[in-house]
Amino acid sequence: MTAFALSALAATRALRALFDPTPLQRNDHLSARYGAEIWLKREDLTPVRSYKIRGAFTAMRKLREADPTADHFVCASAGNHAQGVAFACRHYGVKGTIFMPVTTPQQKIDKTRTFGGDAIEIVLTGDYFDQTLAASQAFCAEAKAHFLAPFDDAGVIEGQASVGVEILDQLSQAPDLVILPVGGGGLAAGVTGYLRATAPETQFQFVEPVGGASLTAAVAAGKPVTLDHVDSFVDGASVARIGALPFERLDWITAEQVHLAPEDRICVTMLEMLNVEGIVLEPAGALSIDVLPELADQIRGKTVVCVTSGGNFDFERLPEVKERAQRFSGLKKYFILRMPQRPGALREFLQMLGPDDDIARFEYLKKSARNFGSVLIGIETKSPDSFTRLEAQLDAAGFSYRDITEDQILAEFLI
């Protein structure tokens, strides 16, 4: 057994002081759909509802073992890492200073404070994470504290490897395939590092959001690169640059093993898991399940483990998730309709709608000409085919319209 595998076992044993192994559950719904044995490693069921507690605790433990006087830790995070650090600080009775962007949702601030209690201080600074990170590192140097990185740290990677230790123990055999979400790369580096040493027959697939494809970029370049733009919707995995240390341990990955999940498709997966299985997943937590349709031909008849990495979902975001899911599924569209200003025009349009078509938005934008008025209209339906029929009727009737559903700029201002 490799030195890293031994350290992963030690990290797993130490974590038992905080919580029992998270469940590894066979999912009947997904197994039947794909003709495979689909197991979910429920990292959304840790005390802080994400795997991040593993790395935060392990890194803190190792620092304290190296320096028993270490009693002040600092991190920068807008979410799961902050909660893991807070929980570990309270466990050890040490001081934690947690920097979070000013724009962090109050729910995440409150949860971090709950986990840390009197052991932590939360500092809100910076509109963007880079500003928050810089402020935290400057404070850490001045206070002579210990900085806890979210993924680019050997101790963190060891802690995340405990997910792989538990998978192998709970399944009692090596899975054929493990699907891992990727943000900064700490979880992927840890789990693959352990399983490649102890279960070399296991294969791996990785998935990251389209708007934060840092692993894809790194594999193509052969080294970590910084993305020009990141879509923060999948906040638990939207990272502009994969960690240097994680990628050093993931340099064997090929481009064919990395999959990109569209943010709107992830919303479909989140809603399905909530409505069908009663499982609450955050966007990053749904990534490993979301990619299953792309792997359907490869996984039939195999034993597959999907790591559901987190369940810190703010239900105030549910309307947005539903909206994005409907758009991706072709069940909701927005049009700008140039409505003739004549008696009966609106009635004529309404009669084109089918029995399953509902108007979700109707708003006059402005009168563009004396004889026409522009209308923003949103329509929900039960089948994408309804829009094919509706557009054909609009064309036949001579109505002028524009589908703006996928127009990001117009949608941002109007929808």
LOMAR-60229 format. One line per field, with one value per residue: x, y, z of N, C-alpha, C in turn. Coordinates in steps of 0.05 Angstrom, whole numbers, plus 5000, padded with zeros to 4 digits. Example, Ala and Ser with C-alpha at 12.3 -4.5 7.8 and 13.67 -1.06 7.14 Angstrom:
<recs>
n.u = 5264;5257
n.v = 4886;4955
n.w = 5156;5142
ca.u = 5246;5273
ca.v = 4910;4979
ca.w = 5156;5143
c.u = 5264;5258
c.v = 4934;5001
c.w = 5156;5157
</recs>
This chain:
<recs>
n.u = 5017;5010;5044;5009;4959;4960;4960;4910;4877;4890;4870;4816;4803;4812;4771;4727;4718;4686;4642;4601;4613;4589;4527;4528;4488;4447;4413;4351;4319;4354;4386;4351;4338;4386;4404;4443;4483;4474;4503;4499;4543;4534;4552;4525;4504;4538;4556;4559;4535;4566;4625;4668;4682;4715;4767;4779;4781;4821;4866;4872;4881;4930;4963;4961;4984;5036;5049;5035;5019;4989;4934;4901;4865;4854;4810;4784;4722;4659;4623;4617;4669;4679;4642;4660;4710;4694;4665;4707;4740;4708;4706;4759;4767;4793;4812;4779;4782;4740;4736;4689;4656;4622;4576;4556;4503;4456;4438;4481;4520;4496;4493;4547;4563;4532;4555;4606;4601;4622;4674;4691;4702;4669;4686;4663;4680;4698;4672;4679;4706;4762;4780;4765;4796;4848;4847;4840;4888;4926;4911;4920;4976;4992;4969;4996;4974;4947;4935;4880;4873;4823;4828;4879;4921;4959;4941;4886;4873;4886;4846;4799;4806;4786;4734;4739;4761;4718;4680;4702;4703;4649;4624;4647;4674;4711;4687;4664;4666;4677;4646;4664;4654;4685;4718;4760;4793;4810;4778;4775;4830;4842;4806;4817;4871;4873;4841;4865;4910;4892;4850;4861;4833;4788;4754;4751;4710;4701;4668;4650;4624;4600;4609;4654;4701;4754;4788;4784;4809;4860;4877;4880;4920;4961;4976;4956;4911;4885;4818;4783;4732;4681;4622;4582;4539;4540;4561;4592;4630;4651;4706;4760;4812;4843;4871;4942;4970;4930;4923;4973;4970;4932;4949;4947;4899;4856;4828;4781;4759;4736;4679;4630;4580;4522;4496;4440;4421;4437;4401;4355;4368;4374;4321;4295;4318;4300;4244;4232;4263;4268;4315;4357;4399;4454;4476;4530;4531;4498;4525;4553;4511;4484;4514;4505;4470;4504;4540;4513;4516;4565;4561;4524;4504;4544;4578;4570;4592;4568;4589;4555;4565;4548;4495;4479;4434;4399;4333;4308;4328;4300;4257;4289;4319;4279;4259;4305;4310;4263;4270;4315;4294;4261;4209;4192;4188;4209;4183;4189;4137;4109;4056;3998;3962;3903;3832;3816;3865;3895;3860;3862;3915;3914;3880;3912;3941;3951;3916;3950;3983;4008;4005;4058;4081;4065;4073;4069;4119;4135;4109;4125;4111;4058;4021;4033;4050;4100;4106;4126;4126;4118;4116;4093;4093;4074;4100;4155;4142;4097;4114;4135;4089;4061;4095;4093;4039;4040;4074;4043;4000;4023;4047;4098;4154;4203;4245;4272;4293;4344;4376;4423;4435;4389;4353;4373;4359;4305;4276
n.v = 4976;5045;5104;5148;5122;5099;5144;5164;5125;5135;5187;5177;5145;5184;5220;5196;5215;5257;5245;5191;5144;5169;5150;5098;5087;5045;5064;5054;5077;5103;5059;5024;5055;5059;5007;4987;4979;5029;5069;5116;5159;5191;5248;5293;5286;5294;5325;5379;5379;5371;5345;5376;5383;5341;5350;5400;5389;5349;5376;5415;5383;5358;5403;5419;5374;5379;5427;5438;5485;5514;5554;5587;5596;5610;5623;5631;5634;5624;5587;5518;5502;5541;5527;5476;5488;5520;5483;5448;5482;5493;5441;5431;5473;5520;5584;5613;5651;5672;5691;5720;5736;5800;5794;5744;5698;5707;5661;5624;5650;5649;5594;5580;5608;5582;5530;5542;5573;5606;5601;5623;5679;5718;5752;5798;5817;5848;5846;5807;5740;5737;5785;5777;5733;5754;5792;5758;5728;5768;5785;5737;5731;5776;5765;5721;5670;5605;5588;5558;5526;5514;5471;5465;5436;5390;5364;5373;5344;5292;5286;5288;5241;5203;5193;5157;5114;5099;5085;5038;5004;5002;4981;4933;4912;4926;4981;4985;5034;5101;5163;5229;5295;5357;5414;5451;5408;5378;5336;5299;5287;5264;5219;5188;5180;5145;5101;5084;5062;5020;4994;4980;4965;4996;5046;5115;5173;5242;5303;5370;5437;5471;5525;5530;5503;5484;5439;5415;5454;5452;5400;5402;5440;5418;5436;5475;5527;5594;5610;5655;5672;5656;5621;5628;5598;5542;5541;5510;5485;5518;5540;5581;5565;5505;5471;5472;5430;5388;5380;5362;5312;5291;5287;5245;5240;5236;5274;5250;5230;5271;5308;5357;5393;5426;5484;5493;5442;5415;5435;5408;5357;5365;5378;5330;5293;5314;5313;5260;5226;5251;5275;5326;5365;5408;5450;5433;5385;5353;5340;5291;5255;5280;5272;5220;5205;5214;5174;5127;5082;5061;5045;5005;4947;4950;4966;5026;5084;5144;5205;5246;5307;5350;5382;5434;5472;5530;5542;5587;5594;5559;5574;5596;5552;5517;5548;5549;5495;5484;5514;5490;5440;5452;5467;5516;5581;5646;5701;5759;5792;5822;5857;5868;5929;5925;5912;5850;5824;5806;5767;5732;5714;5687;5645;5612;5583;5520;5468;5454;5496;5550;5618;5650;5698;5763;5822;5889;5921;5968;6017;6007;6026;6063;6027;5979;5940;5922;5861;5826;5759;5700;5631;5570;5499;5430;5397;5400;5400;5432;5484;5483;5476;5523;5564;5555;5568;5622;5641;5630;5663;5712;5740;5777;5757;5743;5695;5697;5665;5640;5683;5714;5766;5798;5768;5776;5829;5831;5786
n.w = 5000;4985;5010;5010;5009;5059;5091;5079;5102;5155;5160;5153;5198;5239;5227;5248;5297;5289;5255;5232;5177;5114;5081;5032;4981;4943;4886;4864;4825;4788;4775;4749;4705;4676;4671;4705;4765;4805;4852;4904;4935;4991;5004;5015;5064;5107;5171;5157;5109;5063;5031;5046;5099;5111;5088;5110;5166;5168;5148;5187;5232;5220;5218;5271;5295;5277;5298;5360;5385;5351;5342;5315;5258;5189;5134;5067;5039;5007;5020;5026;5044;5083;5122;5136;5158;5201;5232;5246;5276;5321;5341;5356;5391;5377;5350;5295;5236;5188;5123;5081;5019;5012;4984;4997;5008;5061;5086;5082;5111;5162;5172;5173;5219;5257;5257;5274;5321;5381;5369;5322;5278;5232;5174;5130;5068;5006;4940;4903;4899;4893;4915;4967;4981;4976;5018;5062;5062;5070;5121;5149;5146;5176;5226;5239;5233;5213;5147;5115;5058;5007;4971;4948;4977;5014;5061;5059;5012;5030;5068;5037;5010;5043;5028;4986;5015;5047;5008;4986;5032;5044;4999;4993;4951;4892;4856;4787;4763;4783;4790;4791;4815;4796;4820;4848;4849;4893;4917;4874;4867;4916;4923;4876;4883;4927;4911;4863;4883;4915;4889;4833;4786;4781;4744;4724;4716;4703;4720;4706;4712;4653;4655;4686;4672;4690;4696;4646;4615;4637;4626;4571;4564;4592;4641;4699;4683;4681;4677;4634;4645;4692;4706;4759;4777;4791;4846;4882;4851;4814;4792;4776;4766;4769;4825;4836;4863;4866;4810;4795;4815;4784;4733;4697;4674;4617;4562;4545;4591;4618;4628;4609;4642;4626;4657;4660;4648;4693;4730;4715;4732;4787;4802;4788;4823;4870;4866;4852;4883;4932;4948;4966;4931;4920;4865;4850;4876;4845;4799;4787;4778;4738;4691;4676;4631;4586;4593;4587;4551;4565;4618;4625;4659;4696;4759;4789;4822;4843;4867;4907;4921;4955;4993;5004;4992;4979;4986;4968;4918;4887;4850;4808;4793;4775;4732;4698;4687;4660;4614;4592;4580;4540;4552;4566;4539;4518;4483;4442;4417;4361;4363;4325;4326;4327;4330;4357;4349;4393;4412;4369;4372;4423;4412;4384;4421;4452;4490;4532;4538;4576;4594;4623;4629;4611;4580;4560;4525;4497;4452;4390;4341;4308;4291;4314;4372;4419;4454;4511;4522;4559;4556;4581;4573;4562;4527;4483;4430;4425;4418;4367;4337;4352;4333;4278;4268;4282;4242;4196;4204;4199;4240;4272;4307;4359;4386;4448;4486;4492;4489;4522;4538;4528;4558;4610;4620;4611;4630
ca.u = 5000;5026;5044;4985;4937;4961;4952;4881;4866;4893;4851;4789;4800;4810;4746;4705;4713;4667;4617;4602;4614;4565;4516;4531;4461;4439;4390;4335;4309;4375;4395;4332;4340;4411;4411;4468;4482;4482;4505;4504;4558;4518;4567;4506;4494;4557;4545;4557;4522;4585;4650;4690;4690;4737;4792;4785;4788;4846;4888;4876;4893;4958;4978;4963;5003;5062;5054;5013;5011;4972;4908;4887;4863;4841;4803;4767;4703;4632;4604;4621;4694;4676;4627;4677;4730;4680;4659;4732;4749;4693;4714;4786;4767;4813;4801;4778;4773;4730;4730;4668;4649;4599;4553;4549;4476;4454;4435;4507;4533;4484;4501;4575;4563;4520;4574;4630;4595;4639;4702;4698;4694;4664;4693;4652;4696;4701;4649;4686;4721;4790;4784;4762;4819;4871;4844;4844;4916;4940;4905;4933;5004;4995;4962;5013;4956;4950;4915;4870;4864;4800;4834;4907;4934;4963;4924;4859;4871;4884;4820;4779;4811;4770;4710;4746;4765;4691;4667;4713;4694;4620;4615;4660;4687;4719;4668;4675;4669;4670;4643;4671;4652;4710;4720;4788;4807;4818;4763;4783;4857;4842;4793;4832;4897;4869;4830;4885;4930;4880;4831;4871;4815;4767;4757;4741;4700;4700;4648;4652;4604;4609;4618;4677;4716;4783;4802;4785;4830;4886;4884;4887;4946;4982;4982;4933;4909;4864;4796;4777;4706;4669;4594;4582;4515;4548;4581;4610;4650;4658;4733;4774;4838;4846;4894;4967;4976;4911;4927;4997;4963;4912;4960;4943;4872;4854;4806;4757;4748;4725;4653;4620;4552;4510;4484;4411;4415;4441;4376;4336;4376;4367;4292;4287;4326;4283;4216;4229;4277;4268;4343;4363;4427;4462;4484;4554;4524;4484;4542;4559;4487;4477;4529;4499;4460;4526;4555;4494;4526;4589;4557;4504;4513;4567;4574;4578;4588;4566;4593;4538;4585;4538;4467;4473;4417;4381;4308;4301;4337;4284;4244;4309;4326;4256;4259;4327;4304;4242;4282;4333;4278;4244;4181;4186;4202;4202;4183;4180;4117;4101;4027;3983;3944;3876;3813;3816;3892;3902;3844;3873;3939;3907;3868;3933;3952;3939;3904;3972;4000;4001;4020;4071;4089;4053;4079;4074;4145;4133;4095;4147;4100;4030;4003;4043;4060;4117;4097;4142;4108;4130;4096;4100;4077;4081;4116;4169;4128;4077;4126;4137;4062;4054;4111;4082;4014;4047;4084;4021;3983;4038;4056;4127;4162;4231;4250;4295;4298;4372;4391;4431;4435;4361;4340;4382;4346;4276;4263
ca.v = 5000;5069;5122;5164;5106;5096;5170;5166;5108;5149;5209;5166;5138;5208;5233;5183;5231;5278;5234;5164;5144;5176;5127;5090;5077;5037;5080;5037;5093;5106;5033;5014;5071;5054;4979;4985;4982;5057;5075;5144;5164;5214;5268;5314;5279;5299;5345;5405;5374;5369;5331;5395;5379;5321;5363;5421;5377;5335;5396;5427;5362;5354;5427;5418;5354;5389;5450;5437;5512;5526;5558;5607;5587;5630;5613;5648;5616;5633;5565;5493;5502;5557;5512;5455;5500;5529;5459;5438;5501;5488;5415;5433;5495;5540;5608;5614;5676;5663;5714;5714;5760;5815;5784;5717;5697;5707;5633;5612;5663;5639;5566;5579;5618;5561;5508;5551;5584;5626;5595;5636;5706;5720;5778;5802;5837;5843;5839;5783;5722;5743;5806;5765;5716;5771;5803;5737;5721;5790;5783;5713;5737;5796;5753;5697;5648;5584;5590;5532;5528;5496;5446;5463;5430;5361;5354;5373;5321;5267;5284;5281;5213;5186;5186;5132;5093;5090;5071;5010;4990;4997;4965;4907;4904;4950;4989;4987;5062;5122;5189;5250;5323;5371;5443;5456;5383;5364;5311;5280;5278;5247;5193;5172;5172;5122;5078;5074;5046;4997;4982;4990;4959;5016;5068;5141;5194;5268;5322;5397;5454;5484;5552;5529;5480;5488;5414;5412;5472;5443;5375;5411;5455;5403;5450;5492;5553;5610;5616;5684;5678;5633;5623;5621;5584;5518;5554;5492;5474;5538;5549;5592;5552;5481;5472;5461;5404;5368;5373;5346;5284;5283;5291;5221;5241;5243;5291;5234;5224;5295;5316;5384;5394;5453;5493;5489;5413;5408;5442;5386;5335;5372;5375;5302;5280;5324;5305;5231;5212;5266;5282;5354;5369;5434;5445;5417;5358;5338;5337;5263;5243;5294;5262;5192;5200;5213;5149;5105;5059;5051;5035;4984;4922;4955;4978;5053;5101;5173;5220;5269;5321;5369;5388;5460;5486;5550;5539;5612;5591;5539;5584;5599;5525;5507;5563;5540;5468;5484;5525;5469;5418;5461;5469;5544;5599;5674;5714;5787;5789;5848;5853;5889;5945;5925;5896;5821;5813;5790;5742;5714;5701;5669;5621;5594;5568;5494;5463;5451;5520;5570;5643;5655;5726;5779;5850;5907;5934;5995;6019;6012;6040;6069;6004;5954;5942;5899;5847;5804;5737;5675;5609;5543;5478;5403;5384;5418;5401;5453;5508;5479;5481;5551;5581;5551;5583;5650;5647;5629;5687;5736;5753;5780;5750;5735;5677;5708;5647;5635;5708;5720;5795;5807;5754;5788;5854;5830;5763
ca.w = 5000;4982;5033;5009;5017;5089;5103;5075;5122;5181;5160;5157;5226;5255;5222;5263;5321;5282;5244;5220;5148;5100;5069;5004;4976;4916;4877;4847;4802;4768;4767;4729;4681;4661;4670;4719;4794;4810;4880;4910;4959;5000;5018;5024;5091;5129;5189;5144;5084;5041;5037;5052;5127;5112;5082;5130;5192;5165;5146;5214;5250;5213;5226;5300;5302;5271;5316;5380;5394;5330;5354;5299;5230;5171;5107;5051;5026;5007;5023;5040;5058;5107;5142;5146;5176;5225;5248;5257;5296;5345;5352;5369;5409;5368;5337;5265;5223;5162;5105;5061;5003;5021;4969;5006;5018;5090;5095;5084;5134;5187;5176;5182;5246;5273;5260;5289;5347;5391;5361;5297;5271;5203;5163;5104;5053;4977;4924;4888;4916;4891;4934;4994;4985;4981;5045;5082;5063;5083;5150;5160;5150;5197;5251;5242;5235;5193;5125;5106;5030;5003;4956;4940;5003;5017;5082;5048;4993;5046;5080;5016;5002;5060;5013;4972;5035;5055;4986;4984;5055;5044;4976;4997;4926;4876;4835;4760;4755;4802;4777;4811;4807;4799;4823;4851;4844;4918;4920;4853;4872;4940;4918;4856;4895;4944;4896;4843;4898;4928;4871;4807;4764;4780;4725;4734;4699;4718;4708;4716;4698;4629;4661;4704;4662;4695;4691;4617;4605;4647;4611;4544;4565;4606;4666;4707;4670;4692;4658;4631;4657;4706;4712;4787;4785;4806;4863;4895;4833;4793;4799;4752;4761;4785;4843;4825;4875;4856;4782;4794;4821;4764;4706;4681;4663;4589;4556;4542;4617;4630;4616;4616;4647;4623;4682;4659;4650;4722;4743;4710;4749;4815;4806;4786;4848;4892;4862;4850;4905;4957;4955;4962;4922;4909;4837;4848;4886;4824;4775;4780;4768;4713;4668;4670;4604;4568;4597;4588;4536;4578;4645;4627;4671;4713;4785;4786;4845;4838;4891;4910;4938;4974;4992;5015;4972;4989;4972;4954;4891;4873;4826;4787;4784;4759;4707;4680;4679;4639;4589;4580;4571;4518;4562;4571;4521;4519;4457;4438;4396;4350;4362;4310;4342;4314;4345;4353;4345;4417;4412;4348;4383;4444;4401;4374;4443;4456;4517;4551;4538;4596;4593;4649;4630;4589;4587;4538;4530;4487;4427;4371;4317;4313;4285;4326;4399;4427;4478;4522;4530;4568;4553;4592;4561;4572;4507;4465;4404;4426;4407;4338;4326;4356;4315;4251;4267;4281;4215;4177;4209;4193;4264;4274;4335;4363;4409;4463;4508;4495;4486;4550;4544;4530;4581;4634;4624;4608;4642
c.u = 5018;5025;5018;4961;4936;4953;4922;4867;4867;4873;4823;4784;4796;4783;4723;4700;4692;4640;4622;4605;4588;4554;4525;4505;4457;4414;4375;4326;4330;4385;4377;4334;4364;4420;4438;4463;4492;4480;4512;4520;4549;4534;4550;4496;4515;4544;4542;4546;4540;4610;4672;4699;4713;4764;4799;4794;4816;4870;4893;4889;4922;4975;4982;4982;5032;5069;5031;5004;4993;4943;4892;4888;4846;4833;4787;4748;4675;4612;4614;4647;4693;4662;4643;4698;4717;4674;4685;4743;4734;4701;4740;4787;4788;4798;4801;4768;4766;4722;4710;4662;4624;4573;4544;4520;4475;4452;4462;4523;4522;4492;4530;4578;4552;4541;4598;4625;4614;4668;4710;4689;4691;4670;4681;4668;4698;4676;4653;4705;4751;4797;4783;4787;4844;4870;4849;4874;4933;4936;4920;4963;5009;4989;4979;4996;4962;4928;4907;4858;4841;4806;4864;4925;4936;4945;4895;4854;4869;4857;4798;4782;4794;4744;4716;4750;4737;4677;4676;4704;4665;4610;4626;4671;4694;4697;4681;4682;4661;4669;4646;4666;4679;4706;4749;4806;4815;4804;4772;4811;4858;4830;4808;4859;4895;4861;4849;4906;4918;4860;4838;4852;4793;4774;4745;4731;4697;4681;4651;4632;4616;4621;4642;4695;4746;4799;4805;4808;4857;4895;4893;4914;4968;4991;4958;4934;4885;4843;4790;4751;4695;4640;4591;4557;4521;4570;4600;4631;4658;4684;4748;4800;4840;4871;4919;4973;4956;4917;4953;4991;4941;4922;4957;4916;4873;4829;4780;4744;4734;4701;4644;4590;4541;4494;4454;4404;4418;4415;4355;4342;4369;4337;4283;4294;4309;4255;4212;4240;4277;4295;4348;4393;4431;4472;4509;4549;4510;4501;4546;4535;4480;4490;4522;4488;4483;4542;4538;4504;4550;4583;4537;4517;4536;4559;4587;4572;4589;4570;4576;4551;4573;4508;4460;4459;4398;4355;4297;4310;4320;4270;4264;4316;4303;4255;4280;4322;4283;4253;4299;4316;4259;4215;4174;4202;4192;4204;4178;4162;4109;4071;4013;3963;3917;3858;3815;3844;3900;3886;3854;3898;3932;3894;3888;3945;3937;3929;3926;3990;3990;4018;4031;4079;4076;4057;4084;4100;4144;4118;4116;4137;4071;4013;4011;4052;4077;4108;4118;4124;4124;4109;4108;4082;4087;4098;4130;4156;4107;4088;4129;4110;4055;4069;4101;4056;4020;4057;4061;4003;3997;4047;4087;4135;4192;4233;4275;4303;4328;4389;4398;4428;4406;4347;4348;4367;4315;4262;4268
c.v = 5025;5086;5139;5148;5102;5121;5174;5149;5122;5173;5199;5158;5163;5222;5220;5197;5252;5266;5206;5166;5153;5152;5123;5075;5069;5052;5063;5052;5095;5079;5021;5029;5064;5025;4974;4985;5010;5062;5104;5146;5191;5233;5292;5308;5280;5320;5372;5403;5376;5355;5349;5392;5360;5334;5384;5410;5364;5355;5409;5408;5359;5379;5427;5396;5363;5412;5451;5464;5526;5529;5580;5599;5607;5616;5634;5630;5629;5610;5541;5492;5518;5542;5489;5466;5509;5505;5448;5456;5496;5461;5417;5456;5516;5563;5606;5641;5669;5687;5705;5739;5774;5805;5756;5717;5694;5678;5619;5624;5652;5610;5564;5588;5596;5538;5517;5562;5606;5623;5612;5665;5707;5749;5780;5824;5829;5835;5813;5766;5728;5765;5795;5748;5732;5783;5782;5729;5743;5790;5760;5718;5756;5783;5728;5672;5627;5586;5562;5535;5508;5470;5443;5459;5400;5350;5353;5349;5295;5264;5277;5252;5194;5178;5159;5109;5081;5075;5042;4993;4983;4980;4936;4895;4929;4957;4989;5016;5080;5149;5211;5278;5337;5402;5450;5432;5367;5337;5291;5270;5259;5219;5176;5163;5147;5098;5067;5056;5020;4982;4990;4984;4979;5038;5093;5158;5219;5286;5349;5414;5467;5511;5553;5506;5482;5463;5410;5429;5463;5418;5383;5424;5439;5415;5467;5519;5568;5617;5645;5691;5653;5640;5612;5606;5559;5527;5535;5480;5493;5551;5558;5578;5528;5483;5460;5433;5382;5360;5357;5317;5273;5285;5267;5221;5249;5260;5275;5227;5248;5304;5343;5383;5422;5460;5488;5459;5403;5413;5420;5363;5340;5368;5346;5288;5289;5312;5275;5216;5226;5274;5310;5357;5398;5429;5428;5388;5341;5331;5308;5247;5254;5283;5234;5188;5198;5187;5124;5080;5045;5037;5012;4958;4926;4967;5005;5068;5130;5187;5245;5287;5341;5374;5415;5477;5505;5549;5565;5612;5572;5550;5587;5572;5514;5521;5553;5512;5467;5494;5504;5447;5426;5464;5498;5562;5627;5686;5744;5786;5817;5846;5875;5903;5947;5907;5866;5808;5796;5765;5722;5699;5680;5643;5602;5576;5542;5491;5461;5475;5541;5595;5649;5684;5740;5808;5866;5922;5963;5994;6027;6027;6045;6045;5978;5960;5918;5887;5826;5783;5712;5653;5583;5522;5451;5387;5404;5421;5423;5479;5507;5486;5511;5570;5578;5567;5613;5659;5649;5653;5713;5752;5754;5775;5743;5718;5687;5690;5643;5660;5718;5749;5805;5794;5767;5814;5851;5809;5763
c.w = 5000;5008;5034;5018;5048;5103;5101;5096;5150;5182;5165;5186;5244;5251;5238;5289;5315;5272;5234;5190;5135;5085;5040;4997;4947;4909;4856;4822;4780;4758;4746;4703;4663;4659;4683;4749;4801;4840;4884;4936;4970;5017;5026;5052;5112;5148;5177;5116;5060;5050;5048;5081;5129;5109;5102;5156;5190;5164;5172;5233;5245;5221;5256;5310;5298;5290;5336;5390;5374;5340;5339;5270;5214;5145;5093;5036;5028;5013;5039;5055;5084;5129;5153;5165;5202;5244;5261;5279;5323;5358;5367;5390;5403;5354;5307;5256;5194;5146;5084;5045;5015;5008;4977;5016;5048;5101;5100;5107;5160;5192;5185;5211;5265;5278;5277;5316;5355;5382;5337;5296;5241;5195;5135;5090;5024;4963;4908;4905;4915;4911;4963;5000;4991;5009;5066;5084;5076;5113;5163;5165;5173;5224;5257;5248;5213;5172;5117;5078;5025;4987;4950;4964;5006;5039;5074;5030;5009;5058;5061;5007;5019;5047;4998;4991;5042;5033;4984;5008;5053;5022;4978;4971;4911;4856;4808;4753;4779;4787;4797;4800;4812;4800;4823;4848;4869;4921;4899;4858;4895;4934;4898;4867;4912;4928;4875;4857;4909;4911;4843;4783;4761;4761;4736;4711;4716;4704;4722;4701;4674;4636;4680;4697;4665;4691;4661;4606;4613;4632;4583;4543;4578;4632;4674;4692;4683;4671;4657;4645;4670;4712;4741;4796;4801;4825;4878;4877;4811;4801;4774;4746;4780;4802;4831;4836;4866;4827;4778;4799;4802;4736;4687;4667;4633;4584;4554;4569;4630;4614;4627;4620;4644;4649;4682;4660;4679;4737;4739;4728;4778;4820;4805;4812;4871;4889;4862;4874;4932;4966;4947;4955;4914;4881;4834;4857;4865;4800;4767;4770;4740;4688;4660;4642;4583;4570;4596;4574;4550;4604;4647;4638;4690;4740;4785;4812;4836;4865;4890;4931;4958;4971;5005;4994;4986;4973;4960;4925;4874;4849;4803;4776;4766;4732;4688;4670;4657;4613;4576;4567;4548;4526;4568;4552;4525;4490;4460;4413;4387;4344;4346;4328;4327;4331;4337;4350;4369;4418;4392;4358;4404;4434;4389;4396;4446;4485;4539;4553;4558;4592;4621;4651;4606;4596;4562;4544;4521;4461;4406;4346;4323;4310;4298;4355;4406;4453;4486;4532;4537;4568;4564;4578;4571;4552;4489;4438;4402;4414;4377;4325;4328;4336;4286;4248;4266;4254;4194;4180;4204;4217;4264;4303;4335;4388;4423;4486;4514;4491;4514;4557;4547;4554;4607;4640;4626;4625;4672
</recs>
